[in-house]
Amino acid sequence: MFHVSGCWLTWNPILETAYMNREETFSHLKENPEVSVLIVGGGINGLGVFRDLAMNGVDVLLVEREDFCSGASAASSHMAHGGIRYLENGEFRLVREAVRERNLMLQNAPHIVKPLPTTIPMFKYFSGLLNAPLKFFGLLDRPSERGSLVIKLGLMMYDAYTGRQRTVPRHKFYSRRKSLAKWDQLNPEVVNTAVYYDGAILQPERLGVELMLDAEAENPDAHALNYVSMVGGSEDTIILRDELTDETYDVRPKLVINAAGPWIDISNRKIGLSTRFIGGTKGSHIVVRHDELRKAIGENEFFFENKDGRIVLIFPLFDRVLIGTTDTPVEHPDDVRCTDEEIEYFLDMVKRVFPSLSLSRENIVFQFSGVRPLPHSSARTAGQISRDHSIEVLSGDWTNLAFPVYSLVGGKWTSFRAFAEQVTDKALARLGLSRQKDTRNLPIGGGRGYPRDEEDARRQIESLSAWTGVARERLKYLFERYGTRAESIATFMNGGTDYILRTLPDYSRREISFLIQHEKIHHLDDFILRRSMLGMLGHLTPGMLEELADVFSNVLGWDAERKAVEVTRTLSILADRHGVRL
Ligand SMILES: Cc1cc2nc3c(=O)[nH]c(=O)nc-3n(C[C@H](O)[C@H](O)[C@H](O)COP(=O)(O)OP(=O)(O)OC[C@H]3O[C@@H](n4cnc5c(N)ncnc54)[C@H](O)[C@@H]3O)c2cc1C
């Protein structure tokens, strides 16, 4: 068993958690290589299962070869959505599940997932009347534009599914006249608009990290390590490599859960399994700084069909606008980038809805690309590939392994909890255990005890300010970023000399120091790209990077050489993957 007896535990009353640090976990692993479950991959699916198993008392180890939520989970459109367009592919079960899970995300992570009014602009009344049923029966193999009538029918079905769990209002349909009065920059050629509600996952990567911290706080036998790869294995042993030191470790699991997303088949090959589960499609996004466009959409996402029938979005992301996405089959998940062609496509598509606004490449502050871990399929278009999830089980004589391997194919941010629940139930049955805890109504991280309304928030901030001595203005920022975890962070900030950063006045040194020490940050880019929104919103400047590197050096004891390496690494990731040149 992978347990903690004889090992020194850090009890941290400020973080309200008990866990081993990285070195302690490795030295424990050396002495106790047995573990009930090994999860490979720390994207949302791996982390979701990690939390559920941990909550149910299982000793579980998760390894992620890079940082948590840096693969497909870092490339999403930020929507917690019921998947209205999946109705067209006849995926009714999936839509019902996703609508329920969207509502649970709004309930359990209210600090990160917010209700999102979603507007569909329509340019035709009748188009698609024939196409929708054809698609439903699999007789149409290309995307095509849908008219108002078809969209109205789809929204009525969507509302019907939301029916009994109404956490968001029903859809509304607007005439051309009303639409143009409501959206003054909208293309006058629209014939109707419809507004319905989904959810916005404002900081998905933070949500993943908070799930992991919750799991470790609940179960001292649950450990998640980033920058650790599964590099091989046979019989009863898996070989792991610490990517920060190059050291290798053996573990002997009873069950392996392959949650490597688009890399599932590649990971299976490392342990001698030849699979073809994944047929990934690439999707890109750009983030633009354009005040008029940001004002034109207000707090609404515009979700619509482009001329080619692809569903695209213009999404309010803090003070910026997120624009996406594409859907192109790819063979290999490494090295996907947002291309010039995709950028042209995005700029063109915004013109279709807001023709009077001039958006150009100069407005782009960030771009990103990732691969959806969809099932391998013979569908004729990417849009027709099922967005459902499944557990593929490999075990028995034809593998040379003493344990079964469950590969988690598909899945979305929105339905991660339901998928994790299904995987956990199967794993518990395999281990001969029964479920003790359900995650359905379990708050996540800073969603615990979240204020019910603005008045409640004001009261919480007021009393926290009195208790910690941290100014109300600062606490507002902390609440916005971390929900009720603001309390732990403010208490930590008050525990030593603190100062506001010169280049980043809404952050303080001790706030960043808390994140470095408690959120498994090892590289500068972990903070810039995944624990904060600085990179994605294009707020970073050369001076800021330098000042942040100084804080990191101070907290982690980096010398000048290591600091320079980290700055160069961050600059190169920003330029290569995100088109950002500081
Ligand atoms: C363009 C795009 C838009 C999307 N939009 C939405 C949306 O709006 N809403 C929504 O709900 N969903 C959306 N999704 C879907 C969702 O983001 C993904 O389905 C989900 O993130 C998949 O998570 P995962 O954990 O399976 O994979 P990943 O996040 O890719 O995690 C797998 C991890 O495994 C690690 N790994 C690989 N090999 C190894 C190894 N040998 N050892 C250790 N670790 C390894 C990788 O580094 C990676 O971090 C979108 C996806 C894309 C690509």
The ligand as an SDF file (V2000), in Angstrom:
LIG
                    3D

 53 58  0  0  0  0  0  0  0  0999 V2000
   -9.7850   23.5030  -29.0620 C   0  0  0  0  0  0  0  0  0  0  0  0
  -10.5230   22.8820  -27.9240 C   0  0  0  0  0  0  0  0  0  0  0  0
  -11.6500   23.5040  -27.4010 C   0  0  0  0  0  0  0  0  0  0  0  0
  -12.3500   22.9100  -26.3540 C   0  0  0  0  0  0  0  0  0  0  0  0
  -13.3850   23.5830  -25.7750 N   0  0  0  0  0  0  0  0  0  0  0  0
  -14.0510   23.0310  -24.7340 C   0  0  0  0  0  0  0  0  0  0  0  0
  -15.0760   23.7590  -24.0720 C   0  0  0  0  0  0  0  0  0  0  0  0
  -15.3360   24.9310  -24.3770 O   0  0  0  0  0  0  0  0  0  0  0  0
  -15.7290   23.1460  -23.0650 N   0  0  0  0  0  0  0  0  0  0  0  0
  -15.4470   21.8650  -22.6760 C   0  0  0  0  0  0  0  0  0  0  0  0
  -16.1100   21.3540  -21.7850 O   0  0  0  0  0  0  0  0  0  0  0  0
  -14.4440   21.1640  -23.2470 N   0  0  0  0  0  0  0  0  0  0  0  0
  -13.7360   21.7250  -24.2670 C   0  0  0  0  0  0  0  0  0  0  0  0
  -12.7120   21.0440  -24.8650 N   0  0  0  0  0  0  0  0  0  0  0  0
  -12.4520   19.6570  -24.4540 C   0  0  0  0  0  0  0  0  0  0  0  0
  -11.5550   19.5420  -23.2680 C   0  0  0  0  0  0  0  0  0  0  0  0
  -10.6420   20.6000  -23.1630 O   0  0  0  0  0  0  0  0  0  0  0  0
  -10.7520   18.2360  -23.3730 C   0  0  0  0  0  0  0  0  0  0  0  0
  -11.5500   17.1920  -23.7860 O   0  0  0  0  0  0  0  0  0  0  0  0
  -10.1690   17.8740  -22.0220 C   0  0  0  0  0  0  0  0  0  0  0  0
   -9.3790   18.9390  -21.5820 O   0  0  0  0  0  0  0  0  0  0  0  0
   -9.3380   16.6040  -22.1140 C   0  0  0  0  0  0  0  0  0  0  0  0
   -8.6740   16.4360  -20.8980 O   0  0  0  0  0  0  0  0  0  0  0  0
   -7.6870   15.2230  -20.6590 P   0  0  0  0  0  0  0  0  0  0  0  0
   -7.3500   15.2740  -19.2340 O   0  0  0  0  0  0  0  0  0  0  0  0
   -8.2900   13.9720  -21.1800 O   0  0  0  0  0  0  0  0  0  0  0  0
   -6.4400   15.5260  -21.6120 O   0  0  0  0  0  0  0  0  0  0  0  0
   -5.2180   16.5360  -21.3880 P   0  0  0  0  0  0  0  0  0  0  0  0
   -5.6490   17.8090  -20.8000 O   0  0  0  0  0  0  0  0  0  0  0  0
   -4.4750   16.6100  -22.6710 O   0  0  0  0  0  0  0  0  0  0  0  0
   -4.3460   15.8040  -20.3080 O   0  0  0  0  0  0  0  0  0  0  0  0
   -3.5170   14.7240  -20.6250 C   0  0  0  0  0  0  0  0  0  0  0  0
   -2.1850   14.9530  -19.9560 C   0  0  0  0  0  0  0  0  0  0  0  0
   -1.3970   13.7840  -20.0380 O   0  0  0  0  0  0  0  0  0  0  0  0
   -0.0450   14.1690  -20.0120 C   0  0  0  0  0  0  0  0  0  0  0  0
    0.7780   13.0510  -20.4720 N   0  0  0  0  0  0  0  0  0  0  0  0
    0.8770   12.5550  -21.7260 C   0  0  0  0  0  0  0  0  0  0  0  0
    1.7160   11.5190  -21.7420 N   0  0  0  0  0  0  0  0  0  0  0  0
    2.1770   11.3420  -20.4750 C   0  0  0  0  0  0  0  0  0  0  0  0
    3.0850   10.4420  -19.8680 C   0  0  0  0  0  0  0  0  0  0  0  0
    3.6960    9.4870  -20.5630 N   0  0  0  0  0  0  0  0  0  0  0  0
    3.3460   10.5700  -18.5470 N   0  0  0  0  0  0  0  0  0  0  0  0
    2.7270   11.5240  -17.8070 C   0  0  0  0  0  0  0  0  0  0  0  0
    1.8640   12.4060  -18.3440 N   0  0  0  0  0  0  0  0  0  0  0  0
    1.5820   12.3120  -19.6570 C   0  0  0  0  0  0  0  0  0  0  0  0
   -0.0240   15.3720  -20.9320 C   0  0  0  0  0  0  0  0  0  0  0  0
    1.0920   16.1930  -20.6830 O   0  0  0  0  0  0  0  0  0  0  0  0
   -1.3610   16.0460  -20.6220 C   0  0  0  0  0  0  0  0  0  0  0  0
   -1.2250   17.1240  -19.7170 O   0  0  0  0  0  0  0  0  0  0  0  0
  -11.9460   21.6540  -25.8620 C   0  0  0  0  0  0  0  0  0  0  0  0
  -10.7870   21.0430  -26.3650 C   0  0  0  0  0  0  0  0  0  0  0  0
  -10.0530   21.6660  -27.3650 C   0  0  0  0  0  0  0  0  0  0  0  0
   -8.7860   21.0410  -27.8250 C   0  0  0  0  0  0  0  0  0  0  0  0
  1  2  1  0
  2  3  1  0
  2 52  2  0
  3  4  2  0
  4  5  1  0
  4 50  1  0
  5  6  2  0
  6  7  1  0
  6 13  1  0
  7  8  2  0
  7  9  1  0
  9 10  1  0
 10 11  2  0
 10 12  1  0
 12 13  2  0
 13 14  1  0
 14 15  1  0
 14 50  1  0
 15 16  1  0
 16 17  1  0
 16 18  1  0
 18 19  1  0
 18 20  1  0
 20 21  1  0
 20 22  1  0
 22 23  1  0
 23 24  1  0
 24 25  2  0
 24 26  1  0
 24 27  1  0
 27 28  1  0
 28 29  2  0
 28 30  1  0
 28 31  1  0
 31 32  1  0
 32 33  1  0
 33 34  1  0
 33 48  1  0
 34 35  1  0
 35 36  1  0
 35 46  1  0
 36 37  1  0
 36 45  1  0
 37 38  2  0
 38 39  1  0
 39 40  1  0
 39 45  2  0
 40 41  1  0
 40 42  2  0
 42 43  1  0
 43 44  2  0
 44 45  1  0
 46 47  1  0
 46 48  1  0
 48 49  1  0
 50 51  2  0
 51 52  1  0
 52 53  1  0
M  END
$$$$
